[in-house]
Amino acid sequence: MAFNDGDFVLVEYDLWVKDTGSLIDTTDEEKARKDGIYDPRERYGP
């Protein structure tokens, strides 16, 4: 997939700590709730 100058890209991600396997950030609200990192002030989604 190639991108061009001016393209708008939506990204979904999960950020894990390699050594501990802990989820520390995500765009997925369900995962955030499940792993206890949900923050109602955050906006979830791509």
HELIX and SHEET records of a PDB file:
HELIX    1   1 GLU A   29  LYS A   34  1                                   6    
SHEET    1   A 2 ASP A  14  TRP A  16  0                                        
SHEET    2   A 2 LEU A  23  THR A  26 -1                                        
END                                                                             
